[in-house]
């Protein structure tokens, strides 16, 4: 644990925070090691007259016969439901131990931590990827503490069905190793935007992928997104995304079935006519087609009968 973290805990303790008891089983502290180390640091650095304040720390002693599984359940309740909040990496580490050391299933754990069984599996995959492949490439202890905060990036990577599909089907485009390198290089910064929102669209667009890989790391995502907006506007613009969805919706529509219903229902006829009229009006307004090409005939009350 780095000195900076002890210093921060010390500051919070001086301000009245972090007052929960540590948990002790036998002579081992099983919960609250950081608080205990912070107390020791404050005691060591306190001036005369102030040392007594940090000489003792509140503690709860657990029964030595407590079942290991019950102990993990208690720790999970404290951290995930209680006041002492774990960061995402620590939570994933806890879940990993519950599965591998206590033989609990993802379904059992999901009832404790309040996540679905599938998300439990994603957290385990992200934890193993970060622990085994990413963190070993970080040299300094203090740097590792900072890098652990990037766990959400790996979690979103494992959660993304689009990215996992690309990885399965196109190893030349995406592998775990490639993703780790991009994080290390600083091409990927944000879990919510870079990973969840942008990366799959960039990797599916060859020109954007090329820009992503060739741009300076800090400019990689924004520069690639500019290419995506031009080459695949339906992935970068809400209007064109909905237009694409509507086009597919119409192409898949059961036309014969709908036609029979429209012929029997005046309200349905009116809705179809209105849609047709608005679509033509919109097309005429924004169309960039050659003026010499045949124009779309405007729907009138008279010729609209052809569509009934």
N, C-alpha and C positions, 0 to 999 in steps of 0.2 A: 504494500500500500504506500503510495507516494506521500511525501511530506506536505505537498500542497493540499491534499485531501484532508490530512489530519488538521492542518491549519484552518480549513474551511469548517470542519466539524467543531473545532475549538471555538471558532467565532459563533457558531450557532448555539453551542452549549452556553457560552457566556451570555447570550441573548435570551436564554430560557428555553431553547428548543432541545429536541432529542432527549426528552426526559423519560421515555419508556424504559422499563427495567431490562437488564440483560438476562438471558436464560442460561442457567448452569445445570449441567448433568454430571454428577460426581465432581470432578475437579476440572471439567472441560466446559469452556464457554461455547455453547452451540448457537447462540444468537446474540449479537451485539458486540462482536470483536472490534469493530471499528470504533464504536463508542468507548469501549474499554481502553483502546490505544489512545484515543483522543484525551480521555481522563488522565492517563499516564503522562502524556505530553504536556497537558496543562499543569499537572502537579510538578513536573520536572522544571518547567519554565516559570512557574509562579514565583512572585517575590515573597519574602518572609512575611508572614501574617495572612497570606492568601492560600498557602498550601493546604491548610486543613479542609478547605472547601472541596478540594479535588482528591482528598485522601480515600474517600469511600464512594462507591457507586451502588445505586439501587439494583437489586437482583432478585430473581425468582429461581428457587431451586426445584428442579423437577424430580419426580420419583425415579429412582434408578431402575425400576422394573418396567418403565414405559416401553411399549412396543415401538420398534423402529418405524413401522408404517404410521403409527399414531403420531410419532414425533414429526414426521414429514408433513402429515396433515395439519398439525399445529403450526408449523412454520409457514405452511402455505396460507393458512387462515390469517396469520399475523401480517404477512407481507402483501397478500393479494386482496384480502378483504379489509384488513385493519389499517392502522395509522402509519405503520412503518412500510413505506412503499419501496419495492424493489425496482431497479431499472430493468428494462426488457431483457438484457443479456443475463442478468442474475436470475430472472424469472425462468428463462429458457433453461438455464443450468439446473435449476431446481426441478423442473419438469423432466429433464434428461435423467437426473438421478432417481426420480420416482419410478421411471420406466426401467432403467438398467440396473438399479441396485435394489429396488423393492418389487420388481415384477408387476407393476401396475400397468393396466392398459390405457390407451389414449381416451377410451370412453369413460373409464373410472376417473381419470384426471380431469376430464372436461367438467365434471360435476363439482370439482373443487375450485378450479381456477376460473370458471365461467366462460370458457372458450369451447368451440366445437371440436370434435375429435380430429377433423381434417386440419384445423388450424394448429392443434397440438402437434401433429405430424410436421406441419410447415415450420413450426418453431424449433423442433428437434433438428430438422434438415438445415435450417439457417444457423443454429448453434454449432452443429458439427462442422459446417462449411467454414464458419468464422474461426472456430477454435483450432481446427486441424490445418487449414490452408491459408488463412489470412493473418491471424495474430502471430504465427511463427515468423512472419516476414517483417514484423515490427520489432525494432531493436531495443529501445529504451523502455524501462518500466513505466515511466510517466507517460510516454507516448502510447503505450498499450492501454492505459486507463482512458486516455482521450479517444483512442480508436474504438474501444468497446462501445462508445456511444453511437457508433455507426451501425450497430446491430440492426436497427430498423431498416437500413438499406438492404441488408441481406435477407431480412424477413420478407420485405415486399418482393424481392427477387424470387424467393421460393413460393410466395403466394400467387404470383402472376401466372395464370394459366397460359397467357399469350407468350411470355418469355420462356416458360418451360416447354411449350410446344415447339418454339423456334429451336431451342437447345436439342430437343429429341430429333427433329427433322433436318436440321441444318447445322451440323457440328462445325462447318467451316465458317459459320456466322457467329455462333454463340456457344461457349462452353463455360464451365465454372471458372476455369483458369483465365479465360479472356475477361470475364466479369470482374474477377478479383484484380486483375491488372488495371482495369479502367478505374476502379475505386482507388487503388494505390497511386495512379497517375493524377488523380483529381479530376477525371472526366465526369465522374458521377458524384454528386454532392447530396442530393435530396432524395429521400425515400418516396415522398408523396408525389413529386413532380418528375424528377429524372427517371425514376424506376417505374412507378405505378402508371404514370401518364404518358411519358414520352418515348422511352427506350424501345419498346416493341415496334412502334410506328417508324422510328428511325431505322431499325435493323431490317424492316421489310422494304424499305425504299433504298435501292442501291446508291443513287446519288447522295442521299442524306447520310447513309452509312459511311461513304467515302469521306465526306466532309467531317463527320463525327470523329473519324480516326486520324484525319490529317490536320485538324485545327489545333491550336494551342489548347491544352486541357481545360482551362477556365472558360473557353469560348465554345467548346465542343457541342454541348447540348443546344444552346441558343442558335448557333450557326446551322446545325443540322435541322433544327425545327423550322428555320426559314426555308430550307429546301423542301421539307415535308409539306409545308403550307402551299407551295407551288405545285409540287408533283402529286401529292395526295391530299387535296383540300378537304376531302371527307373525313380525314383523321385529325385535322387541325382546326376545323371551323364547324361550329355547332349547326349552322344553317345547312351546310353541305352534307353533314353527317345525317341530319334528319331527312334531307332530300334523297340521299342514297337509301335510307331505310324505307321511305315512302315508295320509291321506285321499285324496290324489291317486293314490298308489300303488295303493290298493284300487279306486278308480274306473276306473283304466286297466288293471286286471288282466284277463287272458283267462279269464273265469269258466268257460266251457264246458270249456276245456282243463284247468283246475285241478280241476273237479268230477270229470272222468273219472279223474284220477289219484288223488284222494282216495278215491273209491269202491273202488279197488284196493289201497290202502295204509293199514293200521290206524294206523301211526305218524302219517301225515298227518291222519287223522281226529282223532286225539288232539290234535294241535297246533291244528287248527281249533276244536275244542270248547273247548280251554283259552283260546284267544284270545277266543272269543265270551263265555265266562264272565267273564274278567277285564274285558273291555270293558263288559259289563252291570254288573258290580259297581262299577267306577269311575264309570260314569254315574249310578248310583243314589246314590253317595256325594256327588258334587259337583253334581248337577243342580239348577238353580234354576227348573225348569219349574213351572207352576201345578199344585198337588196334585190339582186336579180333572181334569187331563188324563190320558188313559190311561197307565198305567205300563207299563214294559217287563217282559215276562214272564220270570221267572227260568228259566234253563236247568237242567234236571235230567237225570239219566241217562235217564229215561223219555222226556221230550219232545225230548231232544237228537237222538233218532233221526230226527226230521223233517228234520234238516239234513244227513243222511248221503246 
